[in-house]
Amino acid sequence: MDRFEFEQQIMNSWHTVDDIGLFIESLKNEDNEFNREDIISVLSGIKKLHDMRCEVMFNTFEKLIENGNCK
């Protein structure tokens, strides 16, 4: 692990914003067939992915500190 890998993980966390934006655009489409349960399910999935990305980042951060690579 190095700070560049950590930086890449931080940049990947911004994908959550892209995912939400894409979903919002699909909801605006008149042909969408999402119901309330679908919307909740999709948003729950996006939340879970974001939680996973943050957990990976935090684990990397802890390893960098343990190894003295956080300068």
Secondary structure by P-SEA (a helix, b strand, c coil): ccaaaaaaaaaaaaaaaaaaaaaaaaaacccccccaaaaaaaaaaaaaaaaaaaaaaaaaaaaaaaacccc
